[in-house]
Amino acid sequence: MKLRQIVSMNLLLASALGFAGAAFAQETPPTSDQAKQEMNEQKTDPLMMQGSSGGEWSTIKGHDKGYLTKDDAQPNSWLAHNFANCDKDRDGKITEKEYMKCQSH
């Protein structure tokens, strides 16, 4: 066999093995429980949260009912972290007045 043919066959074999190896190296999709766990971790990871400052009252989901709950605050890291401090009357809700006062501090 000529050297050129041997080199060509080795290259062909190496590329075929490399392709097959890549196909087997693919990750399997996460299970439902794994996906839920990852979502919960993202909710508590400050780098994955949507906002890092209070923002405008009118842009916060839930403001249209006249108050915000802890659930409304979760996507906004600043508000989630400061919810208890902003809820001055401790009723579990933050009104626009409470929000504006809290944000100015």
LUMDREN-424227 format. One record per residue (C-alpha): residue in one letter; x, y, z; residue number from 1. Coordinates in Angstrom, 3 decimals. Each point is the difference from the previous one (the first is absolute). Example, Ala and Ser with C-alpha at 12.3 -4.5 7.8 and 13.67 -1.06 7.14 Angstrom:
2
node drenvo A	u 12.300	v -4.500	w 7.800	vexza 1
node drenvo S	u 1.370	v 3.440	w -0.660	vexza 2
//
This chain:
105
node drenvo M	u 0.000	v 0.000	w 0.000	vexza 1
node drenvo K	u 1.285	v 3.414	w -0.799	vexza 2
node drenvo L	u 0.722	v 2.474	w 2.766	vexza 3
node drenvo R	u -2.542	v 2.429	w -1.408	vexza 4
node drenvo Q	u -2.771	v -2.606	w 0.222	vexza 5
node drenvo I	u 0.934	v -0.880	w 3.585	vexza 6
node drenvo V	u -0.058	v 3.640	w 1.068	vexza 7
node drenvo S	u -3.347	v 0.531	w -1.762	vexza 8
node drenvo M	u -1.526	v -3.033	w 1.687	vexza 9
node drenvo N	u 1.294	v 1.104	w 3.407	vexza 10
node drenvo L	u -1.462	v 3.463	w -0.493	vexza 11
node drenvo L	u -3.311	v -1.456	w -1.111	vexza 12
node drenvo L	u -0.071	v -2.357	w 2.978	vexza 13
node drenvo A	u 0.949	v 2.769	w 2.428	vexza 14
node drenvo S	u -2.720	v 2.310	w -1.301	vexza 15
node drenvo A	u -2.578	v -2.801	w 0.170	vexza 16
node drenvo L	u 0.965	v -0.798	w 3.582	vexza 17
node drenvo G	u 0.015	v 3.666	w 0.922	vexza 18
node drenvo F	u -3.499	v 0.431	w -1.389	vexza 19
node drenvo A	u -1.256	v -3.110	w 1.749	vexza 20
node drenvo G	u 1.623	v 1.133	w 3.235	vexza 21
node drenvo A	u -1.736	v 3.362	w -0.247	vexza 22
node drenvo A	u -3.337	v -1.702	w -0.568	vexza 23
node drenvo F	u 0.403	v -2.074	w 3.152	vexza 24
node drenvo A	u 1.214	v 2.991	w 2.015	vexza 25
node drenvo Q	u -3.298	v 1.902	w -0.323	vexza 26
node drenvo E	u -1.753	v 0.723	w 3.262	vexza 27
node drenvo T	u -3.323	v -1.561	w 0.753	vexza 28
node drenvo P	u -2.835	v 2.439	w 0.629	vexza 29
node drenvo P	u -0.736	v 0.721	w 3.664	vexza 30
node drenvo T	u -2.823	v -1.799	w 1.739	vexza 31
node drenvo S	u -2.996	v 1.966	w 1.225	vexza 32
node drenvo D	u 1.343	v 0.004	w 3.548	vexza 33
node drenvo Q	u 3.416	v 1.194	w -1.150	vexza 34
node drenvo A	u -1.579	v 2.818	w -2.016	vexza 35
node drenvo K	u -2.100	v 1.102	w 2.998	vexza 36
node drenvo Q	u 3.058	v -0.065	w 2.247	vexza 37
node drenvo E	u 1.964	v 2.100	w -2.483	vexza 38
node drenvo M	u -2.838	v 2.543	w -0.219	vexza 39
node drenvo N	u -0.160	v 0.250	w 3.804	vexza 40
node drenvo E	u 3.772	v 0.527	w 0.154	vexza 41
node drenvo Q	u -0.292	v 2.780	w -2.574	vexza 42
node drenvo K	u -2.646	v 1.733	w 2.116	vexza 43
node drenvo T	u 2.454	v 0.294	w 2.881	vexza 44
node drenvo D	u 3.111	v 0.722	w -2.058	vexza 45
node drenvo P	u 0.508	v 3.790	w -0.045	vexza 46
node drenvo L	u 1.649	v -0.178	w -3.412	vexza 47
node drenvo M	u -3.030	v -1.738	w -1.511	vexza 48
node drenvo M	u -2.619	v 2.378	w 1.380	vexza 49
node drenvo Q	u -1.620	v 2.520	w -2.297	vexza 50
node drenvo G	u 0.651	v 3.226	w 1.829	vexza 51
node drenvo S	u 2.610	v 1.328	w 2.373	vexza 52
node drenvo S	u -1.653	v 3.325	w 0.833	vexza 53
node drenvo G	u -3.515	v 0.954	w 0.937	vexza 54
node drenvo G	u -0.982	v 1.378	w -3.380	vexza 55
node drenvo E	u -3.129	v 1.921	w -0.894	vexza 56
node drenvo W	u -3.190	v -0.966	w 1.837	vexza 57
node drenvo S	u -1.903	v -0.272	w -3.289	vexza 58
node drenvo T	u 2.447	v -2.576	w -1.396	vexza 59
node drenvo I	u -0.304	v -2.476	w 2.864	vexza 60
node drenvo K	u -2.313	v -2.930	w -0.634	vexza 61
node drenvo G	u -2.989	v 0.201	w 2.349	vexza 62
node drenvo H	u 0.043	v 3.784	w 0.516	vexza 63
node drenvo D	u -3.328	v 0.340	w -1.818	vexza 64
node drenvo K	u -1.919	v -1.384	w 2.991	vexza 65
node drenvo G	u 1.359	v 2.835	w 2.166	vexza 66
node drenvo Y	u 2.465	v -2.001	w 2.059	vexza 67
node drenvo L	u 2.766	v -2.571	w -0.345	vexza 68
node drenvo T	u 0.272	v -3.339	w 1.781	vexza 69
node drenvo K	u 3.102	v -2.066	w 0.722	vexza 70
node drenvo D	u -0.777	v -2.089	w -3.100	vexza 71
node drenvo D	u -0.085	v 3.169	w -2.127	vexza 72
node drenvo A	u 3.378	v 1.015	w 1.445	vexza 73
node drenvo Q	u 1.853	v -3.244	w -0.811	vexza 74
node drenvo P	u 1.152	v 0.855	w -3.557	vexza 75
node drenvo N	u 1.539	v 3.259	w 1.256	vexza 76
node drenvo S	u 3.014	v -0.714	w 2.208	vexza 77
node drenvo W	u 0.016	v 3.441	w 1.631	vexza 78
node drenvo L	u -3.683	v -0.136	w 0.900	vexza 79
node drenvo A	u 0.141	v -3.631	w 1.111	vexza 80
node drenvo H	u 2.929	v 0.810	w 2.290	vexza 81
node drenvo N	u -1.598	v 3.185	w 1.376	vexza 82
node drenvo F	u -3.625	v -1.155	w 0.169	vexza 83
node drenvo A	u -0.186	v -0.192	w 3.809	vexza 84
node drenvo N	u 1.650	v 3.412	w 0.391	vexza 85
node drenvo C	u -2.361	v 1.601	w -2.516	vexza 86
node drenvo D	u -3.146	v -1.531	w 1.529	vexza 87
node drenvo K	u -0.203	v 2.569	w 2.808	vexza 88
node drenvo D	u -3.460	v -0.986	w 1.258	vexza 89
node drenvo R	u 0.921	v -3.713	w -0.119	vexza 90
node drenvo D	u -3.158	v -1.037	w -1.853	vexza 91
node drenvo G	u 1.854	v -2.141	w -2.555	vexza 92
node drenvo K	u -0.588	v 2.575	w -2.735	vexza 93
node drenvo I	u 1.982	v 2.940	w -1.282	vexza 94
node drenvo T	u -2.045	v 2.947	w -1.212	vexza 95
node drenvo E	u 1.331	v 2.523	w -2.495	vexza 96
node drenvo K	u 0.495	v 2.501	w 2.836	vexza 97
node drenvo E	u 2.022	v -2.535	w 2.044	vexza 98
node drenvo Y	u 1.982	v -0.943	w -3.105	vexza 99
node drenvo M	u 0.882	v 3.576	w -0.908	vexza 100
node drenvo K	u 1.051	v 0.809	w 3.572	vexza 101
node drenvo C	u 2.079	v -3.166	w 0.253	vexza 102
node drenvo Q	u 1.667	v 0.509	w -3.367	vexza 103
node drenvo S	u 1.093	v 3.523	w 0.889	vexza 104
node drenvo H	u 2.051	v -1.288	w 2.981	vexza 105
//
